[in-house]
Amino acid sequence: MDYSQFGAMLPELIILGVFFVVLLWDVFGGESARKALTPLTTILFGLATVAIWILPSSNIAAFGGMYVDDMACKTMKAILNVGVFIVLLQSAKWVESDQVAIRKGEFYELMLVTLFGMYLMISARHFLLFVIGLESASLPLAAMVAFNKRHYESHEAAFKYIITAVFSSAVLLMGLSFVYAFSGGSLYFNDIAAAVIGEESGLLVCALAFVIAGIGFKLSLVPFHLWTADVYQGAPTAVTSYLSVISKGSAAFAFFVIFVQAFGTLYSALWEWMMYAVIIATITVGNLFAIRQKNMKRFMAFSSISQAGYIMLGVMTESALGLGSMMYYIFVYIVSNLAVFSVISAIENKTGKLSMDDYDGLHKTNPWLSFAMTLAMFSLAGIPPFAGFFSKFLIFTSVTASNSMALYMLVLIALINTIISLYYYLLVVKAIWINPGEAKVESFKSDGSQRVALWICVAGIILFGLVSSIYQYCIDSATNLIML
């Protein structure tokens, strides 16, 4: 093996470098050194994020084409890094709490390993590398979900997550075994695409259904979503916020690459109608069940299920416009969703309250948190002029660009569901600003790192829809992938 090929994996090597520094500092540093672990990790990861953004864009393939790093992959990894950096900021107070402080190194190490696995998923052009990345991302996440060792709900959530993850991996591998047979013994995406042209057998239909199911678990697509609400509720809030955006972003990008590059020739014949059903069910079920929730973390779980359906609209275009719109949507979703979780985390750390009813009259005692939560809810609902409106508008536009009546109907159903989502997002705004009675959360000052995280998210919600160069950069990156 030519070990110089590892040099092509610069983003992965950067993340591994941060991981080893954190690991060695945690293991061999003294008590005083460990106290500096949180700022060290945050600073190092911030520098790593900047480094990945400014890496030169080039189409690099390694290990016989199993691994690819192009502008689209680099951009998606950088977007995920921004989300992880915000999570690190908002979780700083939690990891320094009495119950967690002794294990904070483990939390950071597990997070970096999962991110490394997601990087592999994004760059994989061979199903073997994709599965390695998927498992590298999934298994440490189970440990992160169970991080609150003394809480029964955390144990239950981790058990449900790992059982569902194992089952979904088994289903995915079963589907890949069928695909391996059809392709004549290859798991390269390009070889599979060439081998399945014109194939419409029942076995291939089953293979595609199994692959959709396996990846659909990571995205919480209906009907593979049943783990989501319980895991979000039981996991520590910092882990829930990480699960809700970072995991989804990497899986959505990988889903697009796999189904366009490996199964694109079967789009209209086989998987187009499968995805119509999955997307409609995902958006609708997520919205309807979100209306019934009072626990804020379960509320955001069903919100994230619905948002996954909107993200998947980009896959249906099979184009650079669709992928670019998807990447932009994920970027906006990261800042909007993490703004919500920053507020939830701040209130939970101070009061332990997680019910929507506890937010009644929040504006009287905590106007800044109320303002940030309101902007985030408006963005998630797609209300102009916030970034969420532009992300929805642009992904709808990319879908309708193909002039397909079926896609027009899909967008119409998504628009109707947007009205439903507007109702339940405004329930939170109503509780904060309109519901009568005394405020149930006393006035408090959030931690400095949490405020920085919230400022970043609010700035993103306001600016991302107005700075058109961000969207154009995503489109240019996606064009690079399609032309590769």
N, C-alpha and C positions, 0 to 999 in steps of 0.2 A: 504494500500500500504506500502511496505517495502522501506522506503526512503533511506536505505543504498545502494540501487541499483544505486542511482545517483553517488555513488563513483566509479562505473565502467566507468563513462564518464569523465575520467581525462582530455583528450585533450579539450573537450568542457568546462569543468570547468575552465581550465587554460585561455581559450579565454574569457570566461565570467568574470573571475577575472580581466583581463586587461581592458575589457569593463567598468566594474564598477569603476575601479580606474580612467580611463580617464573621465568618465561621472561625477563623484564626483569632480574631479579636475576642470573640465570645469564649472560646475554649481556653486560650492561654493568657488573656488579659486578667488582671487582678480586679478586685472589687471596684476600685476607683475607675479603672478603664471601662468596666461594664456600664458604669453610669453614663458614659459618653457614647454608648452604642447607638442609641436612638438618633441623636444628631449626626453621628458618623454615617449611619446607613442612609439617612435622608439626604445628606450632602453628596455622598458618593453616588447615590442613585440619581440625584438631580444632574450631576455632571455626566453620568452615563446617558441620561436622556438627551442632553444637549449634544453629546458626542454622536449619538445615533442619528439625530436630526441632521447634523452637518456632514455626515459621511458622504463621500462622493457617490453619485448614482451611477451604477453600472450593472449590466446583466452578467451575473456570474453564476456558473453551474459547477457543482462539485459532486464527487462520488458517483460518476457515471450519469449525472443528471438527476439523481435522487434529491439533491438539495439545490435550490435556486434562490438567489438573492438579487432582486431587481428593485426598481424604484417603488413599485407598488408594495412589495413586501416590506421594504425599509420604512415606508410611510405608515403602514399599518402597525408595525412594531413600535414606531415612535409615538403613535396615537395611544397605544396601550400603555406605554411608559408614562405618558402624561397622567393617565388615570391612576396608575400605581403610585405615582408621586403624590397625587392628591390623597389617596388612601393612607399613605405613610404619614402625611401631615395630620389627617383627621383622627388617626389611631394613636398618635403619640401619647396623649393623656392616658388612654386605656392601657397601653403596654407598660406604663410606669406605675399602674395601680398595684396594691400589695399582692393581690392574687396572681398577677401576670408578670410582674417585673423580673422575677427569677428566671422566667422562661421566654423573655422577649427575644433573645437571640434565636430561639427555635422558630418563633413566629416569622421573623424576617427571613430566615433561611428557607423555611417552607414556601414562603411567598415567592422568593427568587427562583426556587426550583420549579414551581408551577409556571412562572413566567417563561422560564427557559423551555419548558415543554410546549407552551403556546407558540413560542418562536418557531420551534420545529414544525408544528402543525401548519403555520403560515407559509413556510418555505418548502414544505414537502411536495415533491412531484412523483412520489412513489409511495404506495400504501404502507409499506413496511416502516418507512420513516414517519409517516403520518400516525400510525398506531403507537410507535414509540413516544412521539410527542404527546399524543392523547393521554396515554397512561402516565407519563411524567407529569402532566398537568392535573390529572384526576386524583391519583392516590394521595399526594400531599394535601390536596384540598380536603380530603376526608379527615386528616389529622387537624387541619385548621378549623374545621367545623366543630370538632370535639375539643377545642382548645380550653374551654371552660370545664375543667375536669370535675369540678364539684357541683355542676349543674346537671340534673337529670335530663332536661330538655336538650342540652348540648349532646349528651351521649345518644339520645334517641335520634336526633337529627343526623349525627354522623353515621349511625347504623343504617338509617334509611338511605342516606346518600351512597354509602359504599355498596350496599346490596343492589341498589338501582344501577350504579355505575358498573358493577361487575356484570349484571344481566345485560345492560345495553352494549357493553364491550363484546359479550358473547354473541349477541345478535349481529353486531357489526362484522365480527370475524366470520360468522357463518355466511353473511352476504358476500364478503370478500373472497371466500373460498369458491363461491359460485362464479364470481367475476374472474377469478384466477383460471378457472376451467374454460370459460368462454374466450379468454384472451390468449390461450395457448401457452400458459405458464409464465405470464408476465404481470407485474403489478405496477408498471410505469403507466402514468395517466395517458400519455400519448399512444402507447401500444394498445391500451384498452380501447381508446377511442377508435383506433383503426380496426380493431378486431370485432367490435360489436355493431359496425355499420350494417343496417338492414335486419338485424336480429330483433325479433319481437316474441320470443318464446316465453312460456309461462315461468320457466326457471329464471330468466333474466328479469322478469317483472318482480319475482320474489327477491332476487338479489338487490335490486334497486330499493325495494321497500325496506329491506333489512338495513341497507346503508343509510337511508333516510332516518330510520328509527334510531340507529346507533349515534348518528351525529345530532339528531333531534333532541336527544337527552341532554346534551351539553347546552343546547339553545333553549330548552324548556318549551319546545313546540308541542302543541296538543296533538295526539293524546299521550305524549311522553313527558308530561309536565307534573305528574302527581307528587313528585318528591319536593317540588319547589317551595311551596308555602311552609311546610313543616321544617324544612332545612333552613330557610331564611329566618323563621321565627326562633329556632333553637340555637342557631349559630351566634357567636359574638357579632355585634353590629358591624365591626370593622371587617369581619370576614364576609358578612352578608353583602356589604357594599362592594367588596372585591368580586364576589360571585356574580352580582347583578350586572356588572358592566364589563369587566376585563375578560372573564371567561366567555361571555357572549360574543364579544368583539372578535376574538381569535377564531371561535368556532364558525361564526358567520362568514368570515373571509375564507376559511378553509372550505366551507360548504360551497361557496361560489366557485372556487378554483376546481374542486373535485367534479362538480356536476357540469360545469361548462367545458373543462378540458378533457375529462375522462368520459363523460356521458352526454356531451353536447349533441352528438349525432342522433341521440334517441329522444331529444327534447319533446318534439311534437307527438312522437309515437307513443312514448311511455310515461315519462316522469312529469310532464307538464300538468296533467290532470291530477296526479298525486299531490303536487305542490299546491294547486288551487285549493284542494280540499283541506290540506294541512294549514295553509295560511289563513283561510276564512275561519276555520275552527279555532285557531290560535288567537286571532284578534278578538273574535266574538266571545269565546269562553273566558279569556283573560279579563275583558271589560265587564262582563256580567257578574263574575265572581268578585271582582274588585269592589263593586258597589256594596256588597254585603259585609265587608271587612271593617273591623274596628281597631284591631291591632295594627299599628303602623307598619311593622315589618311584613306581616301577611298582606297588607294593602299594597305595599311596594312589590311583593312577590308576584301578585296577579297583574300589577301594572307592567312589570318586566316581561311577563308572558305575552301580554298584548303587544308591547314594544318589539318583541322578537318577531312577531308576525309582520309588523311594518318593515323591519330590517330585511326580512326574507323577500319582500317585494323586489328588491334589487336583483335577486337571483333570476327572477322571471324574465328579465330583459336580455340576458346572455350577451351583454355589451359592455364596453368601457364606460358608457354613460351610467349604466346600472350599477357597476362596481364602484365608480367614483361617488355616485349618490349614496350608496350604502356606506362607504367609508366616512363620508361627511356626516351622515346620519348617526353613525356610531360615535364620532367625535362629539357631536352636539349632545347625544344621549349620555355620554360619559359625564360632561360637566353638569347637565341638568339633574341626572339621577344622583350623582355624588353630592350635589348641593342639598338635596333632600336628606340624604343620609348624614351629611355633616350636621344638620339641624337635629335630626333624630338622635345622633350620637351625643351631641352636646347636652341635650335635655336628659337623655338616659343616664349619662355619666353624673349629672348633677342631682337628679331626682329619682331615677329608676323608672320613670313613667314612659309607657309605650302605647297607651290607648289614644285613639283619635279624640275621645271626649276630654282628655287631659289638655288638649290644645285650645279649648274654649277660652276666649279672651286673652290669648297669648300676647296680642299686640299691646296690651296695657302694661305688661311687665318686661317684655323682651321685644321691642319694636324692630331691632336689627334682624333678629332671627325670623321674626314674622315677615319682614320684607323679603328676605332671602328665600324663605319657603314659598312665598306667594309667587315670586319670579320663577322659581323652579317648577312649580305646578303649572303656571301659565305656559312655560316652555314645553313641558311634557304633553300638555293638552294641545299644543299647536296653535296658540293664540298669538297673532302678530302684535308688535314687531319683534318678538323674541326669537331666538335661534331655532327653537323647536318648530315654529311655523315654517321657516325656510327649509328645514331638513325634510319635513313632510311634503311640502310643495314640490321640492326638487325630486324626491324619490317617486312621487306620483307622476310627475312630468316624464321622468325617465321610463316609467312603465308604459305610459300611453304613447310614447314616441314610436312604438312598433305598429300602430294602427291595427291592432287586433281587437275584435269585438269582445272576445273572452277576457282580455286584459282590461278593457274598458269597464266591464262588469265587475272585475276584481277590484279595481280602483273605486268604483261606486260603492261597493260593500265596505271597503276600508274607510271611505269618507263617512258613511252612515255610522260606522263604529267610532269614528272620531268624535261625533256628537255625543255618543254614550260616554266616551272617556272624558269629555269636557265636563259632564255632570259629576262624575265621581272625583275628579281632581278638584273641582270647585267645592266639594264637600269639606275638604281640608281648609280651603280659603275661608269658607263660611264659618267653620269652627274658630278660626283664628281671629276674624274681624267682626263677625255679625252675631254669633250665638250669645245670648244674654247670660248674665251671672258673673260672679267674680272669677278672676284668673286663677287657674289651678296650678300653675307653675310660677314660682316666685322669681323675682328679678335676680339675675346672676350674670357674672362675666365669664364667658367661655375662655378656654385655654388659648394661648397665643397661636399655637400651630393650627388649631381648629379654625380660628378666625382667618388665618392666611389661606387655608384650604377653601374656606367659604368665599373669600374675596376672589380667588382664582376662578371658582365656579361661576360666581355672579358676573364677573367680567366676561367669561366665555359666553354665558347666556345672552348678554347684551350685545357683544361685539361679533360673535361668529356669524350671525345672520347679516351683519352689515358689511363685513370685510369680505368682499367677493373673491379675493385672491385665495382664501382658504379652500373654497369649493373648487376653484379652478386648479389648484395644486392637486387636489384629490383626483380630479378628472385626468389631469396629465399623468399622474402616477398610474392610474388604472389603464390608460391607453398603452403605457409601457408594458404592462403585464399582458394585455391582449395581443400585442404585436410580437411578444417573445417567441 
